[in-house]
């Protein structure tokens, strides 16, 4: 690990001020991606800005929306009575991220900002139609994710919370890598009114994406059998040592059917 300066921000405004100092600074949330890459010397920020003291943790129910602070850990989301009752699919998703050590350190804001193509939360945001709140603005999930490890965030922009509308039905099912627990393929299905949203993570060669064909079929009839005959083009999917693009295409269909069955 290369030398760096450490700052602990007491407020979001203070963190933004430190970002603007020009020290090639990186924000530290749970550190589940940043710290390992620094240890391997794949990242060498000049300064680290710790957000743990900036007051960004917490879970609230506001009307028909669950609002989760950016520094809320995966374990807190998984064990929250509010989330368990309002959006049990989201609580289940959080409870199956990584291992207990990761769940007690990793945060929802860090995961969303990092936008790993195999992460679980991006699928939840897309499927549930969540809104990402920052120190500057509000961003719909459809506008937020911009490709592999890329988002619409500006250099001095910090996620403060994520707001999830409560669906009528929802479920998330993933085929996890047995070592990392990242999704080889994960599918989140959500129904609200007559609209259905289906988000796929772990498979797209450009990161998380919505599956229009499945959404159209499920909007007509919300049943796993409605997905019969619907396929995913392998050319748009990622292939690696863990799974080929063709295998991931097959898994999308399998995980989607299981998610619909669980939601229904």
Backbone bond lengths (Angstrom), bond angles and torsions (degrees), N, CA, C in turn:
res aa  C-N    CA-C-N  psi(-1)  N-CA   C-N-CA  omega(-1)  CA-C   N-CA-C  phi
1 X - - - 1.458 - - 1.533 109.06 -
2 X 1.326 116.16 133.73 1.456 120.65 178.84 1.536 110.61 -81.19
3 X 1.335 118.32 157.06 1.472 120.95 178.97 1.534 111.04 -63.69
4 X 1.339 115.67 149.24 1.461 121.18 177.37 1.524 109.12 -155.59
5 X 1.317 116.14 161.27 1.461 121.81 174.37 1.531 108.95 -90.61
6 X 1.320 116.46 145.26 1.468 121.38 179.98 1.521 109.92 -114.76
7 X 1.328 116.26 128.34 1.463 122.30 175.50 1.522 108.79 -126.11
8 X 1.310 117.09 139.49 1.459 121.30 173.65 1.518 108.42 -113.66
9 X 1.318 116.12 111.50 1.457 121.06 -175.89 1.523 110.64 -80.24
10 X 1.331 116.23 136.38 1.466 121.21 178.49 1.518 111.83 -91.04
11 X 1.313 116.41 -18.63 1.469 121.49 179.87 1.523 109.03 -144.40
12 X 1.321 116.01 164.67 1.462 120.50 176.11 1.522 109.57 -65.22
13 X 1.327 116.45 -40.81 1.470 119.95 178.74 1.520 110.77 -60.48
14 X 1.321 116.31 -40.34 1.450 119.85 178.12 1.520 111.99 -64.45
15 X 1.320 116.47 -38.94 1.468 120.93 178.46 1.518 110.87 -64.46
16 X 1.331 115.86 -41.24 1.469 119.95 178.38 1.525 110.27 -63.64
17 X 1.322 116.76 -41.06 1.454 120.74 178.19 1.523 111.85 -60.90
18 X 1.323 116.63 -40.34 1.458 120.59 177.95 1.522 111.36 -67.48
19 X 1.334 116.68 -36.73 1.466 120.19 177.69 1.522 111.56 -61.66
20 X 1.322 115.82 -34.00 1.456 120.68 -176.19 1.534 113.26 -81.94
21 X 1.320 117.33 -1.05 1.471 120.19 -178.50 1.518 112.81 -74.24
22 X 1.330 117.22 -12.55 1.455 120.24 177.67 1.511 114.85 77.74
23 X 1.334 117.18 32.39 1.462 120.89 -179.74 1.528 111.81 -96.87
24 X 1.327 116.88 15.66 1.460 120.78 -174.51 1.524 109.31 54.80
25 X 1.333 115.54 50.50 1.456 121.93 -172.54 1.520 112.04 -85.03
26 X 1.334 115.29 152.82 1.458 123.14 173.80 1.523 108.76 -124.41
27 X 1.327 115.72 144.60 1.455 120.91 177.44 1.523 109.65 -81.60
28 X 1.320 116.20 140.67 1.460 122.06 177.91 1.517 108.85 -113.75
29 X 1.341 115.49 116.23 1.461 120.32 174.35 1.521 107.11 -101.66
30 X 1.344 117.83 -99.18 1.461 119.84 174.89 1.510 112.57 -86.25
31 X 1.325 116.74 -20.86 1.462 120.83 176.47 1.514 114.86 78.51
32 X 1.331 117.60 13.86 1.463 119.26 -174.45 1.529 113.50 -73.38
33 X 1.318 116.73 -17.57 1.468 120.83 173.82 1.525 110.90 -109.24
34 X 1.313 116.31 -44.99 1.467 120.62 -175.04 1.526 112.64 -62.79
35 X 1.317 117.88 -48.76 1.472 120.31 -176.02 1.539 112.12 -62.51
36 X 1.342 119.39 -47.08 1.471 118.36 177.84 1.529 113.27 -60.53
37 X 1.345 117.42 -39.35 1.464 118.82 -179.96 1.528 110.94 -68.93
38 X 1.325 117.54 -32.10 1.465 120.22 175.66 1.529 110.53 -69.68
39 X 1.326 116.84 -39.53 1.467 120.07 178.71 1.521 111.54 -62.27
40 X 1.331 115.17 -35.26 1.467 119.98 179.21 1.519 112.14 -84.52
41 X 1.321 117.07 1.72 1.457 124.18 -178.24 1.526 112.83 60.19
42 X 1.328 114.52 30.89 1.463 120.36 173.46 1.529 110.69 -89.53
43 X 1.320 115.91 -13.42 1.463 122.18 175.38 1.515 107.93 -137.17
44 X 1.321 116.26 140.92 1.463 120.12 -178.14 1.530 110.79 -140.45
45 X 1.335 117.52 64.33 1.466 119.42 178.80 1.520 111.25 -65.05
46 X 1.307 115.29 148.31 1.457 119.31 178.65 1.510 112.31 -75.99
47 X 1.342 115.96 -22.46 1.462 120.35 -179.13 1.525 109.32 -151.50
48 X 1.337 114.78 150.86 1.453 122.56 175.96 1.520 108.01 -116.63
49 X 1.342 116.95 131.81 1.461 121.62 178.33 1.528 107.95 -113.47
50 X 1.321 115.60 107.41 1.465 122.59 -176.58 1.532 109.60 -80.65
51 X 1.335 116.42 124.13 1.468 121.61 -178.29 1.527 113.28 -94.72
52 X 1.322 117.94 3.94 1.458 119.91 -174.08 1.525 113.59 -64.54
53 X 1.328 117.37 -20.41 1.463 119.96 179.72 1.514 113.96 -104.02
54 X 1.334 117.20 11.90 1.474 120.43 -173.93 1.521 113.69 -91.16
55 X 1.333 118.46 5.93 1.463 121.17 175.59 1.510 114.53 70.54
56 X 1.320 117.63 38.34 1.466 120.65 -175.28 1.531 113.87 -107.53
57 X 1.333 117.78 11.86 1.463 120.13 -179.91 1.524 110.22 -100.69
58 X 1.338 114.56 154.00 1.461 119.53 176.27 1.517 112.36 137.31
59 X 1.325 115.23 156.09 1.467 122.07 -179.37 1.523 108.59 -131.12
60 X 1.331 116.21 130.55 1.459 121.83 -179.84 1.522 110.59 -133.93
61 X 1.326 115.04 150.01 1.456 121.63 171.38 1.521 107.28 -105.28
62 X 1.320 116.13 116.41 1.461 121.52 179.27 1.512 108.78 -119.60
63 X 1.328 116.28 98.59 1.461 120.15 -176.71 1.511 110.46 64.67
64 X 1.320 116.16 -120.82 1.462 122.17 179.32 1.526 111.11 -103.06
65 X 1.319 115.78 30.44 1.469 120.97 -178.23 1.520 110.15 -133.79
66 X 1.330 116.17 135.61 1.466 121.90 173.38 1.527 107.34 -99.23
67 X 1.319 116.48 122.72 1.456 122.01 -177.72 1.530 108.83 -110.31
68 X 1.328 115.90 123.29 1.460 121.88 -175.73 1.528 109.63 -119.82
69 X 1.317 116.56 123.74 1.456 121.34 178.70 1.511 111.72 -64.57
70 X 1.315 116.41 148.04 1.465 121.76 -173.34 1.528 113.18 -60.94
71 X 1.324 118.66 -31.51 1.462 121.41 -177.40 1.531 112.75 -93.47
72 X 1.305 117.17 12.73 1.463 121.17 175.56 1.525 108.82 -73.20
73 X 1.321 116.94 131.55 1.458 120.29 -176.95 1.527 111.34 -77.94
74 X 1.329 114.71 162.00 1.462 120.05 177.20 1.526 110.70 -59.41
75 X 1.319 117.38 -39.79 1.462 121.26 179.99 1.525 110.97 -63.38
76 X 1.320 116.86 -39.06 1.466 120.11 178.63 1.521 111.32 -66.73
77 X 1.325 117.83 -37.33 1.463 120.87 176.04 1.529 109.78 -66.19
78 X 1.326 116.55 -44.91 1.461 121.16 -177.17 1.521 111.91 -63.68
79 X 1.327 117.04 -36.57 1.459 121.44 -174.33 1.523 113.94 -96.87
80 X 1.319 117.75 1.64 1.460 121.33 -177.58 1.531 111.44 -73.20
81 X 1.323 119.21 123.70 1.467 121.19 175.25 1.524 112.06 -59.69
82 X 1.328 116.61 -33.24 1.468 120.16 179.21 1.522 110.31 -63.46
83 X 1.327 116.81 -49.70 1.462 120.84 -178.66 1.523 110.32 -68.10
84 X 1.319 117.04 -41.89 1.460 120.86 -179.29 1.521 112.13 -59.37
85 X 1.323 116.50 -36.87 1.461 119.94 -179.02 1.520 112.29 -83.43
86 X 1.336 117.62 -41.46 1.463 121.09 -174.07 1.520 112.78 -81.97
87 X 1.339 116.86 -45.56 1.472 121.61 -178.19 1.526 107.96 -136.89
88 X 1.324 118.44 74.14 1.470 120.05 -177.72 1.521 113.80 -57.49
89 X 1.323 117.59 -29.14 1.465 120.16 178.18 1.520 111.10 -63.05
90 X 1.324 117.67 -35.46 1.467 121.51 179.02 1.529 110.75 -71.61
91 X 1.328 116.78 -39.32 1.464 120.27 176.99 1.528 110.26 -63.64
92 X 1.332 116.42 -41.78 1.464 120.68 178.69 1.524 111.17 -63.79
93 X 1.330 116.60 -43.48 1.468 120.99 178.11 1.527 110.22 -56.50
94 X 1.337 116.21 -49.17 1.461 120.08 -177.62 1.523 111.24 -63.82
95 X 1.324 116.74 -33.75 1.453 120.83 -178.24 1.511 114.58 -73.57
96 X 1.333 116.83 -8.65 1.466 120.68 -179.86 1.529 112.51 -116.66
97 X 1.316 116.45 16.53 1.466 120.28 174.60 1.527 108.98 -81.93
98 X 1.312 116.67 126.81 1.464 121.30 173.92 1.521 113.69 51.54
99 X 1.330 115.62 -134.47 1.458 123.10 178.93 1.533 108.11 -124.14
100 X 1.339 118.48 177.12 1.473 119.20 -178.21 1.525 114.44 -55.29
101 X 1.338 116.35 -37.30 1.468 118.94 179.87 1.530 110.96 -63.02
102 X 1.329 116.25 -44.30 1.470 120.62 178.76 1.520 110.35 -65.03
103 X 1.330 117.07 -42.66 1.473 120.34 -176.55 1.527 112.35 -66.48
104 X 1.332 117.00 -26.97 1.466 119.04 -179.84 1.526 112.92 -90.24
105 X 1.329 118.09 -5.34 1.459 121.10 176.82 1.533 112.12 -116.51
106 X 1.322 116.56 -40.35 1.461 119.86 -177.51 1.519 112.17 -67.57
107 X 1.322 116.25 148.98 1.461 121.60 -176.85 1.532 110.92 -122.24
108 X 1.313 115.43 156.52 1.462 119.87 -179.89 1.527 110.13 -66.34
109 X 1.325 117.44 -39.86 1.464 119.56 -179.67 1.506 112.46 -65.57
110 X 1.327 116.67 -40.55 1.460 120.07 178.22 1.510 112.09 -64.20
111 X 1.333 116.28 -42.10 1.462 120.23 179.67 1.524 111.55 -64.12
112 X 1.321 115.83 -44.91 1.469 120.16 -178.40 1.527 110.69 -66.04
113 X 1.326 117.12 -42.31 1.468 120.74 -179.12 1.521 111.42 -67.02
114 X 1.331 117.39 -35.18 1.462 121.39 -179.87 1.527 111.41 -72.42
115 X 1.337 116.32 -35.91 1.470 122.60 177.74 1.527 112.47 52.19
116 X 1.329 115.53 50.85 1.461 119.79 173.12 1.530 108.62 -62.47
117 X 1.341 118.99 135.21 1.466 120.89 -177.07 1.522 114.30 -64.19
118 X 1.331 117.72 -13.10 1.467 120.65 178.60 1.523 112.21 -111.83
119 X 1.337 117.99 8.53 1.461 121.32 -179.68 1.521 110.94 -73.92
120 X 1.331 115.98 158.54 1.457 121.20 -176.08 1.533 113.10 -87.52
121 X 1.328 117.24 -43.71 1.465 120.04 -174.27 1.533 114.87 -56.48
122 X 1.349 119.94 -39.35 1.466 118.02 179.40 1.525 113.42 -55.22
123 X 1.329 117.39 -36.44 1.466 119.95 177.53 1.518 110.99 -65.00
124 X 1.347 116.84 -39.24 1.465 120.38 178.66 1.524 111.04 -64.72
125 X 1.336 117.02 -42.75 1.462 119.72 -179.63 1.516 111.41 -62.69
126 X 1.340 116.47 -45.26 1.459 119.91 -178.79 1.521 111.69 -66.01
127 X 1.329 117.11 -46.25 1.466 120.29 -175.52 1.525 111.92 -69.20
128 X 1.313 116.84 -36.95 1.457 120.14 -177.86 1.526 112.66 -86.32
129 X 1.323 117.41 -5.90 1.468 119.96 -179.05 1.514 111.82 66.20
130 X 1.336 116.28 43.30 1.458 121.52 -176.41 1.529 111.47 -73.07
131 X 1.326 114.02 164.43 1.463 121.50 176.45 1.519 109.23 -120.52
132 X 1.332 116.45 128.64 1.464 122.23 178.15 1.527 108.78 -93.40
133 X 1.329 116.16 120.65 1.464 121.35 177.86 1.524 108.58 -97.60
134 X 1.311 116.07 134.38 1.457 121.33 176.59 1.522 109.64 -123.53
135 X 1.326 116.29 -179.78 1.459 120.37 176.66 1.526 111.94 -68.96
136 X 1.345 117.10 -9.48 1.454 121.12 -177.44 1.521 114.62 -113.41
137 X 1.343 117.31 -34.93 1.462 120.00 -167.75 1.524 111.54 -164.91
138 X 1.348 114.44 -176.64 1.453 122.00 173.95 1.527 108.46 -116.25
139 X 1.334 116.40 135.81 1.457 121.06 -178.05 1.527 109.64 -126.59
140 X 1.337 116.50 125.01 1.454 120.18 173.67 1.524 108.79 -67.02
141 X 1.325 116.39 147.01 1.465 120.39 -178.33 1.522 111.86 -55.90
142 X 1.333 117.44 -36.69 1.463 120.87 179.82 1.525 112.35 -62.79
143 X 1.337 116.72 -24.08 1.460 121.07 -179.37 1.533 111.88 -97.68
144 X 1.322 115.94 -16.00 1.463 120.14 -170.52 1.522 113.37 -79.30
145 X 1.336 117.58 -47.58 1.462 121.19 -175.15 1.521 110.83 -80.75
146 X 1.340 115.62 128.23 1.461 119.97 -171.15 1.524 113.17 -127.26
147 X 1.340 118.09 27.50 1.460 120.09 179.27 1.512 111.31 116.82
148 X 1.327 116.41 -175.60 1.458 121.38 -176.49 1.529 112.00 -57.21
149 X 1.330 116.42 121.46 1.463 122.70 178.06 1.536 111.93 52.38
150 X 1.310 116.52 28.76 1.462 120.27 -176.66 1.527 110.38 -131.75
151 X 1.323 115.89 140.10 1.460 121.67 178.49 1.527 109.85 -137.38
152 X 1.318 116.03 178.68 1.462 121.59 179.23 1.523 112.31 -84.00
153 X 1.318 118.41 3.06 1.464 121.32 -178.35 1.522 112.19 -65.86
154 X 1.325 116.02 138.74 1.461 121.51 172.35 1.527 109.26 -78.96
155 X 1.328 116.47 168.54 1.461 121.25 -177.05 1.530 112.49 -61.01
156 X 1.330 117.26 -33.86 1.465 120.85 -177.49 1.528 111.58 -107.53
157 X 1.332 116.40 27.44 1.460 121.33 -177.44 1.524 109.96 -108.25
158 X 1.330 115.50 135.69 1.465 121.77 -175.85 1.526 109.81 -124.96
159 X 1.319 116.38 131.06 1.460 120.42 174.47 1.529 108.43 -69.57
160 X 1.328 116.49 131.20 1.466 120.95 178.91 1.529 112.02 -107.15
161 X 1.331 117.08 -33.46 1.466 120.59 179.06 1.519 109.76 -165.71
162 X 1.330 115.05 165.49 1.462 121.85 177.15 1.519 108.00 -128.67
163 X 1.321 116.67 129.93 1.465 122.19 -178.09 1.522 109.73 -107.72
164 X 1.335 116.37 124.62 1.463 122.71 -177.83 1.525 110.49 -113.24
165 X 1.336 118.60 115.49 1.469 120.27 172.18 1.532 109.32 -63.64
166 X 1.319 116.53 142.54 1.464 120.69 -178.94 1.529 109.51 -80.62
167 X 1.331 118.21 121.88 1.467 121.45 -179.28 1.528 111.31 -84.60
168 X 1.326 115.72 166.42 1.465 120.11 173.13 1.520 109.87 -76.03
169 X 1.342 116.53 -38.90 1.455 122.86 178.77 1.518 108.60 -144.10
170 X 1.322 116.33 145.84 1.467 119.50 177.76 1.520 109.75 -164.38
171 X 1.321 115.80 152.28 1.460 121.59 174.34 1.517 108.93 -161.51
172 X 1.322 114.03 151.20 1.469 121.29 176.75 1.519 108.40 -129.26
173 X 1.324 115.79 129.36 1.463 121.51 177.76 1.524 107.53 -131.65
174 X 1.343 115.90 134.42 1.463 118.67 178.76 1.517 110.70 -133.42
175 X 1.325 114.25 155.94 1.464 122.36 171.31 1.516 104.88 -104.23
176 X 1.331 118.29 102.00 1.462 120.20 -171.41 1.517 113.93 -84.84
177 X 1.328 114.67 147.89 1.451 119.86 167.16 1.526 106.58 -63.78
178 X 1.324 119.41 127.71 1.462 120.70 -174.25 1.522 114.52 -64.34
179 X 1.315 117.81 -21.09 1.466 120.60 -179.55 1.523 111.56 -91.22
180 X 1.323 117.71 -54.01 1.459 121.52 -173.63 1.525 113.56 -90.53
181 X 1.305 117.67 -20.49 1.473 124.64 -174.08 1.525 112.45 70.25
182 X 1.332 118.08 3.51 1.457 120.23 169.91 1.532 108.40 -63.91
183 X 1.317 116.09 156.88 1.457 120.39 -177.45 1.527 111.25 -80.77
184 X 1.337 116.34 120.21 1.467 118.52 164.93 1.516 107.91 -66.10
185 X 1.332 115.03 -40.32 1.461 123.24 169.36 1.519 107.10 -150.97
186 X 1.308 116.40 132.99 1.458 121.62 173.96 1.515 108.92 -133.80
187 X 1.326 117.26 138.27 1.463 121.12 -179.80 1.527 109.31 -127.98
188 X 1.328 115.93 124.65 1.464 122.61 176.88 1.522 107.66 -110.64
189 X 1.338 115.50 124.26 1.457 121.59 -179.46 1.523 108.22 -116.56
190 X 1.330 117.60 133.05 1.462 121.27 179.40 1.525 110.28 -138.96
191 X 1.320 115.11 138.32 1.475 121.23 178.81 1.514 108.82 -123.38
192 X 1.318 115.82 128.87 1.461 121.79 176.23 1.515 107.64 -139.40
193 X 1.337 115.96 115.00 1.455 119.12 -173.27 1.520 109.24 65.90
194 X 1.315 116.24 -129.78 1.472 119.90 178.43 1.521 111.91 -96.40
195 X 1.306 116.19 -5.11 1.467 120.23 -177.60 1.525 110.76 -89.00
196 X 1.321 115.59 140.92 1.463 122.50 176.71 1.524 108.10 -127.79
197 X 1.321 115.04 136.06 1.463 120.73 177.21 1.524 108.67 -124.38
198 X 1.338 115.23 135.18 1.462 122.03 -179.21 1.526 107.74 -126.50
199 X 1.321 116.93 120.28 1.466 121.39 -179.94 1.514 110.17 -118.47
200 X 1.330 115.30 139.26 1.469 121.96 -176.41 1.529 109.21 -119.68
201 X 1.316 116.24 129.91 1.461 121.45 175.69 1.525 109.89 -122.57
202 X 1.332 116.70 160.91 1.450 121.99 177.31 1.514 115.05 83.47
203 X 1.326 117.63 -7.75 1.462 120.05 -171.75 1.523 114.16 -120.65
204 X 1.301 118.88 -38.37 1.457 121.80 -173.46 1.515 113.00 -68.70
205 X 1.330 116.42 137.63 1.466 118.67 178.36 1.523 112.31 -74.53
206 X 1.339 116.53 -2.46 1.459 121.02 173.79 1.526 110.47 -122.78
207 X 1.328 116.11 21.00 1.461 120.33 177.70 1.518 113.16 94.42
208 X 1.327 115.70 -161.86 1.456 122.12 -176.93 1.535 110.97 -61.24
209 X 1.344 116.29 144.59 1.465 118.91 -179.87 1.527 110.61 -151.31
210 X 1.333 115.46 159.72 1.454 121.25 174.32 1.521 109.44 -92.40
211 X 1.353 115.37 145.77 1.467 120.97 -177.94 1.529 108.29 -103.87
212 X 1.327 116.03 96.95 1.465 121.65 -174.43 1.526 112.61 -61.88
213 X 1.323 117.23 -40.33 1.462 120.25 -178.92 1.515 112.10 -61.91
214 X 1.307 116.86 -43.04 1.460 120.62 178.56 1.522 111.39 -68.76
215 X 1.314 116.71 -38.49 1.466 119.88 179.02 1.526 111.03 -61.81
216 X 1.305 116.23 -43.71 1.468 120.34 -179.70 1.529 111.17 -63.60
217 X 1.322 116.84 -43.05 1.465 120.33 -178.98 1.522 111.27 -67.29
218 X 1.316 117.45 -42.15 1.461 121.03 -177.19 1.522 112.59 -74.19
219 X 1.329 117.08 -26.24 1.462 119.87 176.48 1.528 110.76 -65.97
220 X 1.324 116.92 -30.03 1.462 121.31 178.30 1.528 111.30 -76.86
221 X 1.340 115.35 -39.93 1.468 121.01 179.63 1.517 108.25 -155.16
222 X 1.337 115.03 114.15 1.458 119.62 -175.94 1.525 109.37 -83.96
223 X 1.325 113.72 83.38 1.457 121.58 -178.52 1.520 108.18 -151.11
224 X 1.322 116.66 143.87 1.463 120.30 -178.18 1.517 111.92 -57.86
225 X 1.319 117.06 -31.59 1.460 120.10 -179.03 1.523 111.99 -67.54
226 X 1.330 116.75 -20.01 1.466 120.23 178.45 1.520 111.78 -65.59
227 X 1.338 116.42 -17.94 1.462 120.90 -178.87 1.526 112.71 -89.46
228 X 1.331 117.10 -2.89 1.464 120.40 178.00 1.527 110.33 -59.22
229 X 1.314 116.80 129.35 1.462 121.15 178.41 1.513 114.45 88.96
230 X 1.336 117.39 -10.64 1.464 120.11 179.05 1.527 109.19 -88.24
231 X 1.309 116.45 125.53 1.455 121.48 -177.06 1.530 110.53 -119.89
232 X 1.309 115.15 171.13 1.465 121.81 177.64 1.525 108.14 -122.67
233 X 1.318 116.95 131.68 1.454 122.00 -178.88 1.525 110.80 -68.17
234 X 1.323 116.86 118.65 1.461 121.40 -176.58 1.526 112.68 -65.86
235 X 1.319 117.18 -25.01 1.465 120.17 -178.02 1.523 112.40 -62.42
236 X 1.329 117.18 -22.97 1.463 120.69 -179.27 1.523 112.78 -94.06
237 X 1.341 116.48 6.45 1.453 120.55 -174.37 1.527 112.25 -110.75
238 X 1.317 114.34 162.53 1.453 121.88 -179.33 1.522 110.63 -85.97
239 X 1.314 116.65 141.32 1.460 122.46 172.75 1.515 109.27 -126.99
240 X 1.337 117.33 135.75 1.459 120.36 -179.54 1.525 109.45 -151.22
241 X 1.325 116.98 -165.91 1.461 120.38 -177.50 1.526 112.39 -67.55
242 X 1.330 116.58 -17.53 1.463 119.97 -177.46 1.525 112.52 -88.85
243 X 1.326 116.76 -33.20 1.468 119.96 -178.03 1.523 109.17 -165.35
244 X 1.319 116.05 139.70 1.461 120.46 177.24 1.524 110.04 -76.05
245 X 1.314 116.04 165.96 1.462 120.56 177.11 1.522 110.97 -62.49
246 X 1.323 117.54 -39.81 1.465 120.94 178.67 1.529 111.12 -62.91
247 X 1.310 116.15 -41.13 1.468 119.21 -179.69 1.526 110.28 -67.00
248 X 1.327 116.30 -39.96 1.467 119.53 177.63 1.532 110.53 -64.13
249 X 1.319 117.32 -38.09 1.465 120.44 177.61 1.528 110.23 -59.92
250 X 1.327 115.85 -42.14 1.462 120.37 177.23 1.526 110.87 -64.44
251 X 1.341 116.39 -44.13 1.456 120.61 -178.26 1.527 112.37 -63.08
252 X 1.319 117.69 -33.62 1.465 120.11 178.57 1.523 110.17 -57.43
253 X 1.330 116.05 -46.00 1.460 119.64 178.82 1.522 112.45 -63.14
254 X 1.328 116.38 -42.67 1.464 121.04 -179.23 1.528 110.72 -65.51
255 X 1.341 117.10 -48.61 1.460 120.55 -179.09 1.530 111.85 -64.97
256 X 1.337 116.73 -36.04 1.463 120.46 179.61 1.520 110.85 -65.17
257 X 1.315 117.33 -43.41 1.460 120.50 179.08 1.522 110.91 -63.49
258 X 1.323 116.35 -40.95 1.468 119.61 179.21 1.523 110.83 -66.14
259 X 1.343 116.26 -38.52 1.457 119.59 179.47 1.523 111.77 -65.98
260 X 1.325 116.76 -42.22 1.464 120.25 178.68 1.530 110.25 -64.12
261 X 1.326 116.76 -42.89 1.454 120.77 178.92 1.535 110.63 -61.54
262 X 1.331 116.36 -41.76 1.460 120.20 179.72 1.534 111.49 -67.53
263 X 1.322 116.77 -39.02 1.458 120.66 179.70 1.510 112.35 -69.10
264 X 1.314 115.35 -36.05 1.483 120.22 -176.80 1.510 112.37 -79.40
